[in-house]
Amino acid sequence: MQAKACQLRRSMFLTTGTVTLLWAVSWAGCVPIPPPPDDDGEITYPNTTDPTNKGATYIGADACRACHAELSEFQNIHGHGHKLTRVEGGPPSFPEEGARAGVPNPPEGFDWSQISYVIGGYTRKARYIDHDGYILTTGVEGIPTQWNLSFPANGTQPGFANYEPEAVERKPYDFACFQCHTTGAKAQDEDFPEWEENRPGFIGTWEEPGVQCEACHGPGSNHISNTAARDLFVDNSAAACGQCHTRGTDPNVIIAKGGYIQHHEQWPELLGSGAHSTLNCTTCHDPHRSASYDRDNAIRNECAVCHPDVSLTIHEGKVFVRGDYTEELSCESCHMPYVTKSAAAASAAVVGDVGRMGDTKTHIFRIDTSGSDFTQFFSDDGNSVRKDSNGQAAVTLDFVLAGITIWWMLDATSAARASESISGALPIPLWHRKQTGNAAAPDEGRDFQLRFRQVASPTPSNFVEDVTNPQRFNLCGQCHHDRGRTWETTSRPTHPSNQSNVYVGEMPIPDPETQDPLVISRVSVHSFTTEQCATCHMYRQDFQSEEAPAISGHNFTVNNAGCATSGCHPSTDAAIAAQATLQLEVQSRLDDIYERLGDPAIWEYVANGGPAEADQAAVADEIKQTRFLYYYALEDGSLGVHNPDYVRLMLDKAEELLTSVGQ
């Protein structure tokens, strides 16, 4: 390959031309011309179809800055302009507003004289380009080559990490990479056999590093000579942003890797978000302002603008705190969790063994309340996000709960345990105090004077000391919790008080340190009802008349009206029908498992007429596990209603175990 020597001269010409144009603009006076509104008061743009601006040439961001100083200040804080930064003998500098930005050193064994450019370094991570135009990879260099910035939300500390450890050849910084990191990118072909700056790894050229003004608005030479024409290219469509905020060739496929959505997939996410798929990015975002470092100004429309009737209810005012990081709970906390990984994901020390948390918020918005395992969110091969028959995706609960919402719901004991594995303090915000403060959503001026919290959502656990600890559970769970028998217990089955454990999606196992759970934990689809157990078991109706007192629900009989008024089911009749169908299924499967187990005298517990204690050792482990699962589902008493998916998993496992021993 040969690079044309004119490349460096072209860069010099650009600088000279920019100075000339700046002089011309200054002489013209830069008279601001406000955009005229259309008949509906909306701003109109004359040119939405010609990104070349009638064959104009590039003039550089400095020329734009001469007239658009305020926009330029905003854009300077945005990550776009710092996507690619030339190295001038030392670390690149960034605006002071970028509180987490900065790249202190190149990778081990390199100094700044050997680095030509830094990719990023402003919001999440930085990668390094050598003087030949090749990106440094771990596989080739044998060292960590990616600098991860601090990201307090998921606990990431600044430091080097591996980048492409599987690489065996040098990685050129070619058009496929730099087309979305630069302005005026041009691919190399046989009619244009050029390399930027004569560097062999830069296969193709660009006009200006970073995503500057003309990357979105097109070359500006014609505009700067006739600003009154207002014919500079403007495309507010999501597809325009999607040219770079899509990784693959098909925007209807949300690409994933390693259990996270890959970065720069915002447009495919939006297209898979259901009703939000028709929105433009600029509906919510000011494209010139940084959502990372200037969020208050960067977000044009908060969720409540379109959803005025939806409130945060009991979440209102809650603040998540971990060390120096704080975040007030908002719609985004649940509906835009950190599903995407750009640089680093949270460790188990931060989110537990079940939770998952990347470093970039998703634009999918929908939550799959029936799914708690990320594998349900991704395709079988893990390379893309699953969608339903309507082309819609929904985030599983392990991503949602790993973020902000779970922490303020933890009880003091669980919070203490969690904080032991997290550096720094982990204050758990208190409920809005109204007398005892234990009622979930009391009417104004009421409290119900509950001794224990009406709602609690502990992280599922398989430790005996956790499943038997009443302090983890809500008011009902003070009694309705497991008593600690595991599948190795031979005397008697699970105590009929495990309702809270089934609801949470947990069961005790003999040694969680060395044994896998019989089934994976799965939080109940009903766990987000406002009053949890009381929603159905203590359905309240206020006074009907002076003669008819309020119905307080203290007989604890299930009232399916709560299923409808909570918003979970469209009507009471629909809830009754769904309950009947589920319970019939579960009872039938329990009966079948009991029949397959055979003569109770051979497999039952000692107290239930099975073999004597001395003979229990002869019962196969598979049968012991099956009988435990059978009784764990049976003794819950709801026939699956408390946690349909978790009970089905138990039954699936029991049937699998029986099949494995030929029964």
ZAKOLDO-301763 format. One record per residue (C-alpha): residue number from 0; x, y, z. Coordinates in pm, whole numbers, plus 50000, padded with zeros to 5 digits. Layout:
REM residues N
pos	xx	yy	zz
NUM	X	Y	Z
...
This chain:
REM residues 663
pos	xx	yy	zz
0	50000	50000	50000
1	50111	50351	49925
2	49973	50662	50085
3	49951	50989	49900
4	50187	51252	50035
5	49920	51516	49998
6	49742	51403	50315
7	49940	51615	50559
8	49926	51907	50318
9	49550	51870	50299
10	49533	51909	50678
11	49748	52222	50659
12	49525	52365	50386
13	49220	52307	50601
14	49374	52509	50883
15	49465	52796	50652
16	49121	52793	50491
17	48953	52798	50829
18	49145	53109	50934
19	49042	53283	50609
20	48680	53191	50658
21	48684	53306	51018
22	48807	53646	50900
23	48526	53660	50644
24	48268	53570	50905
25	48400	53828	51147
26	48382	54091	50876
27	48024	53991	50791
28	47920	54048	51151
29	47750	53710	51216
30	47399	53852	51229
31	47183	53583	51395
32	46881	53484	51189
33	46615	53306	51398
34	46450	53009	51226
35	46095	53088	51113
36	45813	52881	51259
37	45561	52699	51044
38	45183	52738	51076
39	45182	52527	51395
40	45462	52723	51558
41	45716	52448	51493
42	46064	52531	51362
43	46109	52436	50999
44	46429	52343	50817
45	46456	52408	50441
46	46712	52132	50380
47	46633	51789	50520
48	46739	51582	50220
49	47079	51699	50092
50	47363	51622	50338
51	47617	51761	50090
52	47463	52109	50110
53	47478	52146	49731
54	47828	52006	49701
55	47982	52226	49971
56	48326	52169	50124
57	48423	52126	50488
58	48529	52431	50684
59	48589	52294	51037
60	48420	52345	51372
61	48619	52662	51446
62	48442	52838	51161
63	48102	52733	51299
64	48206	52850	51643
65	48255	53207	51523
66	47880	53255	51481
67	47740	52978	51698
68	47942	53041	52013
69	47674	52927	52259
70	47599	52605	52071
71	47970	52547	52045
72	48009	52572	52421
73	47734	52315	52467
74	47879	52084	52205
75	48224	52109	52359
76	48092	51942	52673
77	47928	51665	52467
78	48114	51340	52415
79	48070	51360	52039
80	48346	51613	51992
81	48591	51408	52201
82	48541	51074	52032
83	48886	51098	51873
84	49162	51323	52007
85	49505	51381	51861
86	49795	51330	52103
87	50049	51609	52117
88	50326	51464	52332
89	50114	51417	52645
90	49772	51309	52768
91	49475	51464	52588
92	49293	51743	52765
93	48916	51758	52810
94	48669	52022	52933
95	48660	52062	53309
96	48289	51978	53302
97	48388	51620	53219
98	48433	51522	53581
99	48529	51160	53508
100	48719	51230	53186
101	49091	51185	53151
102	49356	50939	53038
103	49664	50962	53263
104	49901	50727	53082
105	49932	50505	52779
106	49950	50126	52833
107	50249	49974	53008
108	50564	49987	52795
109	50443	50281	52585
110	50497	50654	52624
111	50301	50937	52470
112	50555	50981	52189
113	50440	50643	52058
114	50069	50729	52059
115	49910	50927	51777
116	49545	50942	51887
117	49322	50843	52176
118	48975	50705	52101
119	48734	50828	52369
120	48858	50889	52720
121	48569	51121	52801
122	48275	50918	52936
123	48346	50543	52968
124	48679	50426	52827
125	48982	50506	52613
126	49172	50311	52351
127	49507	50401	52200
128	49631	50428	51842
129	50002	50390	51767
130	50198	50601	51519
131	50125	50360	51236
132	49750	50405	51284
133	49680	50071	51454
134	49469	50029	51768
135	49663	49868	52052
136	49506	49535	52150
137	49578	49305	52439
138	49616	49002	52212
139	49899	49160	52012
140	50069	49361	52287
141	50027	49108	52569
142	49911	49377	52815
143	49583	49547	52907
144	49535	49824	52650
145	49197	49977	52736
146	49169	50247	53001
147	48838	50232	53188
148	48721	50556	53343
149	48559	50574	53683
150	48189	50493	53667
151	48042	50526	54018
152	47697	50399	53923
153	47825	50043	53880
154	48130	50065	54103
155	48392	50071	53824
156	48727	50214	53934
157	48967	50372	53682
158	49233	50140	53547
159	49352	49935	53253
160	49153	49639	53120
161	49192	49390	52839
162	49080	49485	52490
163	49047	49211	52228
164	49270	48958	52406
165	49202	48713	52124
166	49359	48938	51857
167	49659	48790	51674
168	49715	49064	51416
169	49744	49442	51447
170	49407	49614	51429
171	49390	49896	51173
172	49184	50202	51254
173	48992	50180	50929
174	48678	50340	50790
175	48452	50089	50968
176	48586	50228	51297
177	48648	50594	51233
178	48341	50676	51025
179	48152	50739	51351
180	48445	50890	51539
181	48529	51167	51293
182	48383	51435	51069
183	48389	51400	50691
184	48501	51037	50693
185	48574	50891	50352
186	48635	50524	50275
187	48931	50407	50073
188	48872	50239	49738
189	49057	50207	49408
190	48936	50550	49300
191	49042	50699	49632
192	49352	50506	49753
193	49429	50736	50045
194	49543	50697	50405
195	49485	50967	50664
196	49818	51131	50753
197	50002	50863	50555
198	49958	50616	50839
199	49906	50262	50705
200	49647	50174	50972
201	49427	50471	50878
202	49258	50313	50578
203	49063	50608	50440
204	49054	50973	50545
205	48865	51223	50754
206	48832	51601	50761
207	48836	51655	51135
208	48876	51423	51438
209	48574	51387	51662
210	48206	51415	51576
211	48194	51789	51509
212	47927	52019	51363
213	47964	51909	51001
214	47938	51541	51088
215	47563	51591	51132
216	47498	51908	50931
217	47719	51838	50631
218	47998	52056	50486
219	47942	52425	50556
220	48118	52634	50292
221	47795	52732	50113
222	47618	52808	50439
223	47890	53033	50572
224	47878	53245	50259
225	47498	53280	50269
226	47364	53219	50619
227	47031	53386	50540
228	46939	53096	50310
229	46918	52867	50613
230	46979	52572	50386
231	47226	52383	50607
232	47130	52017	50632
233	46921	51918	50936
234	46781	51568	50985
235	46600	51521	51316
236	46498	51162	51246
237	46605	50874	51468
238	46742	50707	51156
239	46994	50990	51119
240	47132	50929	51468
241	47099	50557	51401
242	47367	50571	51133
243	47621	50563	51416
244	47407	50441	51703
245	47366	50101	51535
246	47640	49839	51524
247	47511	49601	51260
248	47352	49637	50919
249	46998	49563	51040
250	46857	49812	51293
251	46586	49562	51384
252	46849	49339	51545
253	46982	49447	51884
254	47333	49307	51899
255	47461	49159	52225
256	47777	48999	52360
257	47875	48847	52692
258	47533	48891	52851
259	47498	49262	52772
260	47380	49474	52482
261	47679	49610	52294
262	47734	49985	52298
263	47604	50218	52025
264	47277	50021	51987
265	47040	50299	52091
266	46844	50310	51765
267	46779	49933	51748
268	46679	49948	52113
269	46435	50230	52042
270	46287	50041	51747
271	46227	49745	51977
272	46073	49951	52257
273	45709	49926	52155
274	45511	50250	52150
275	45829	50455	52190
276	45967	50326	51860
277	45809	50616	51671
278	45992	50879	51874
279	46291	51068	51742
280	46604	51089	51953
281	46562	51466	51965
282	46219	51425	52125
283	46401	51365	52451
284	46760	51472	52379
285	46912	51805	52289
286	47172	51678	52042
287	47417	51955	52130
288	47422	51888	52506
289	47578	51611	52710
290	47352	51368	52895
291	47658	51256	53091
292	47783	51594	53213
293	47492	51836	53155
294	47186	51620	53202
295	46950	51891	53330
296	46987	52077	53002
297	47045	51777	52776
298	46706	51615	52836
299	46436	51814	52663
300	46139	51608	52778
301	46120	51395	53090
302	45896	51088	53096
303	45616	51270	53277
304	45562	51505	52982
305	45406	51218	52786
306	45298	51016	53090
307	45140	51279	53319
308	44909	51028	53488
309	45187	50788	53590
310	45358	50864	53919
311	45640	50714	54122
312	45397	50645	54409
313	45598	50486	54692
314	45925	50540	54506
315	45887	50918	54518
316	46176	51092	54687
317	46385	50780	54747
318	46759	50829	54699
319	47011	50556	54630
320	47352	50612	54786
321	47672	50411	54745
322	47989	50582	54860
323	48009	50914	54678
324	47744	50815	54425
325	47383	50922	54471
326	47081	50893	54246
327	46725	50996	54315
328	46483	50730	54198
329	46313	50818	53873
330	46133	50649	53586
331	46472	50579	53429
332	46589	50384	53734
333	46360	50095	53638
334	46273	50157	53275
335	46621	50250	53154
336	46852	50022	53356
337	47218	49968	53267
338	47170	49682	53021
339	47445	49790	52782
340	47817	49744	52839
341	48057	49991	52681
342	48359	49950	52909
343	48283	49755	53226
344	48003	49581	53415
345	47932	49573	53787
346	48088	49293	53987
347	47893	49051	54208
348	48021	49248	54506
349	47808	49539	54387
350	47493	49373	54250
351	47503	49025	54403
352	47513	48691	54230
353	47186	48742	54043
354	47190	49108	53942
355	47346	49243	53623
356	47451	49600	53554
357	47644	49740	53261
358	47746	50104	53221
359	47504	50245	52963
360	47129	50289	53002
361	46905	50105	52761
362	46635	50262	52544
363	46410	49955	52548
364	46196	50084	52841
365	45970	49776	52865
366	46018	49536	53159
367	45955	49161	53145
368	45814	49107	53493
369	45795	48731	53435
370	46166	48698	53360
371	46442	48730	53619
372	46725	48560	53428
373	46918	48753	53162
374	46933	48442	52943
375	46561	48494	52881
376	46642	48840	52745
377	46893	48722	52486
378	46881	48476	52199
379	47003	48120	52255
380	47346	48208	52116
381	47359	48528	52322
382	47432	48744	52017
383	47109	48943	52009
384	46809	49049	52216
385	46492	48843	52195
386	46178	49006	52060
387	45816	48900	52070
388	45588	48849	51771
389	45531	49227	51757
390	45902	49299	51735
391	45917	49429	52092
392	46187	49359	52351
393	46157	49371	52730
394	46430	49382	52993
395	46446	49104	53253
396	46432	49179	53622
397	46793	49093	53702
398	46894	49410	53515
399	46615	49619	53667
400	46671	49511	54027
401	47049	49526	53998
402	47027	49900	53958
403	46866	50139	54196
404	46527	50007	54298
405	46629	49709	54505
406	46843	49896	54753
407	46585	50115	54918
408	46358	49811	54966
409	46617	49611	55158
410	46561	49558	55526
411	46834	49650	55769
412	46975	49298	55801
413	47003	49241	55427
414	47143	49590	55380
415	47414	49521	55634
416	47507	49200	55456
417	47516	49374	55118
418	47721	49662	55247
419	47986	49424	55381
420	48082	49340	55023
421	48077	49697	54897
422	48346	49948	54980
423	48213	50255	55155
424	47887	50315	55333
425	47555	50201	55192
426	47286	50409	55359
427	46939	50269	55291
428	46694	50557	55251
429	46390	50547	55481
430	46030	50542	55375
431	45836	50863	55402
432	45762	50857	55770
433	45393	50866	55860
434	45371	50749	56221
435	45524	50398	56202
436	45604	50443	55833
437	45549	50072	55768
438	45240	50098	55548
439	45313	50077	55177
440	45079	50340	55035
441	44845	50476	55302
442	44583	50732	55218
443	44660	51084	55332
444	44661	51101	55708
445	44644	50722	55757
446	44913	50475	55858
447	44746	50152	55982
448	45000	50135	56269
449	45180	49828	56141
450	45459	49682	56354
451	45652	49556	56053
452	45703	49678	55698
453	45410	49595	55473
454	45634	49562	55167
455	45984	49419	55147
456	46178	49276	54854
457	46487	49092	54975
458	46741	48957	54729
459	46677	48583	54680
460	46915	48363	54879
461	46982	47990	54920
462	47146	48020	55263
463	46949	47858	55545
464	47021	48153	55774
465	46863	48387	55517
466	46551	48192	55425
467	46470	48147	55795
468	46536	48509	55892
469	46201	48692	55940
470	46372	49033	55939
471	46424	49000	55561
472	46055	48972	55487
473	45745	49185	55500
474	45481	49181	55773
475	45327	48853	55659
476	45670	48698	55626
477	45732	48734	55999
478	45549	48401	56029
479	45522	48284	55670
480	45886	48193	55613
481	46076	47867	55582
482	46207	47679	55885
483	46530	47563	55722
484	46477	47205	55606
485	46671	47116	55292
486	46655	46828	55049
487	46895	46635	55271
488	46646	46647	55561
489	46490	46305	55616
490	46259	46346	55917
491	45979	46555	55769
492	45908	46777	55467
493	45917	47156	55437
494	45715	47334	55703
495	45392	47475	55553
496	45504	47833	55609
497	45732	47895	55311
498	45502	48140	55132
499	45743	48435	55154
500	46029	48224	55023
501	45831	48102	54724
502	45717	48459	54661
503	46078	48582	54668
504	46192	48284	54458
505	46436	48111	54694
506	46483	47784	54881
507	46744	47657	55126
508	47015	47419	55011
509	47254	47228	55239
510	47575	47404	55134
511	47538	47702	54898
512	47915	47744	54893
513	47967	47411	54714
514	47624	47312	54580
515	47414	47464	54306
516	47049	47542	54386
517	46800	47288	54261
518	46638	47564	54053
519	46749	47917	53975
520	46594	48199	54176
521	46311	48383	54009
522	46132	48676	54167
523	45754	48657	54145
524	45566	48842	53876
525	45342	48959	54161
526	45626	49109	54363
527	45563	49462	54240
528	45202	49491	54352
529	45178	49798	54570
530	45089	49616	54891
531	45231	49271	54806
532	45043	49005	55011
533	44774	49246	55128
534	44680	49327	54768
535	44485	49000	54741
536	44466	48863	55097
537	44349	49187	55262
538	44152	49363	54993
539	43996	49670	55153
540	43673	49850	55076
541	43592	50172	55254
542	43258	50253	55417
543	42961	50183	55198
544	42713	50352	55432
545	42669	50442	55799
546	42529	50095	55857
547	42800	49910	55662
548	43148	49934	55811
549	43458	49923	55598
550	43571	49579	55487
551	43924	49551	55619
552	44009	49210	55478
553	44117	49062	55811
554	43973	48723	55727
555	44266	48701	55478
556	44051	48523	55220
557	44173	48592	54869
558	43967	48857	54693
559	44045	48865	54322
560	43923	49222	54297
561	44270	49316	54420
562	44415	49155	54109
563	44225	49401	53893
564	44252	49720	54097
565	44630	49670	54128
566	44656	49691	53750
567	44789	49338	53703
568	44478	49189	53540
569	44219	49358	53318
570	43927	49248	53535
571	43833	49038	53837
572	43686	48770	53612
573	44005	48756	53407
574	44208	48712	53725
575	43981	48432	53849
576	44011	48253	53515
577	44389	48287	53508
578	44412	48158	53865
579	44195	47857	53791
580	44399	47766	53484
581	44729	47793	53669
582	44615	47601	53975
583	44470	47322	53763
584	44802	47290	53582
585	45009	47286	53902
586	44779	47042	54085
587	44782	46807	53788
588	45161	46810	53771
589	45193	46759	54147
590	44960	46460	54127
591	45162	46317	53842
592	45491	46358	54033
593	45338	46187	54338
594	45226	45894	54123
595	45567	45865	53957
596	45739	45852	54296
597	45560	45523	54361
598	45498	45352	54695
599	45532	45615	54975
600	45677	45352	55205
601	45987	45355	54982
602	46044	45728	54930
603	45852	45932	55190
604	45991	46116	55490
605	46008	45932	55822
606	45719	46130	55973
607	45502	46062	55668
608	45534	45685	55679
609	45850	45645	55477
610	46159	45438	55559
611	46294	45461	55912
612	46572	45709	55979
613	46838	45438	55955
614	46703	45335	55614
615	46673	45685	55467
616	47033	45664	55341
617	46915	45409	55086
618	46685	45665	54923
619	46860	45803	54613
620	46956	46170	54613
621	46744	46226	54302
622	46438	46098	54490
623	46521	46307	54799
624	46547	46616	54579
625	46223	46533	54401
626	46025	46486	54722
627	46168	46812	54857
628	46060	47002	54546
629	45720	46834	54555
630	45653	46942	54913
631	45812	47284	54870
632	45558	47361	54597
633	45272	47185	54777
634	45320	47341	55122
635	45320	47693	54977
636	44947	47635	54942
637	44881	47869	54650
638	44929	47608	54376
639	45166	47840	54194
640	44987	48173	54237
641	45249	48325	54467
642	45520	48274	54205
643	45403	48095	53889
644	45737	48083	53708
645	45933	47964	54011
646	45685	47687	54090
647	45695	47574	53728
648	46072	47557	53749
649	46041	47337	54059
650	45801	47104	53883
651	46021	47094	53573
652	46320	46995	53787
653	46125	46731	53978
654	46006	46573	53653
655	46359	46585	53513
656	46499	46410	53822
657	46239	46134	53804
658	46315	46078	53439
659	46687	46055	53516
660	46623	45756	53746
661	46374	45592	53516
662	46054	45681	53700
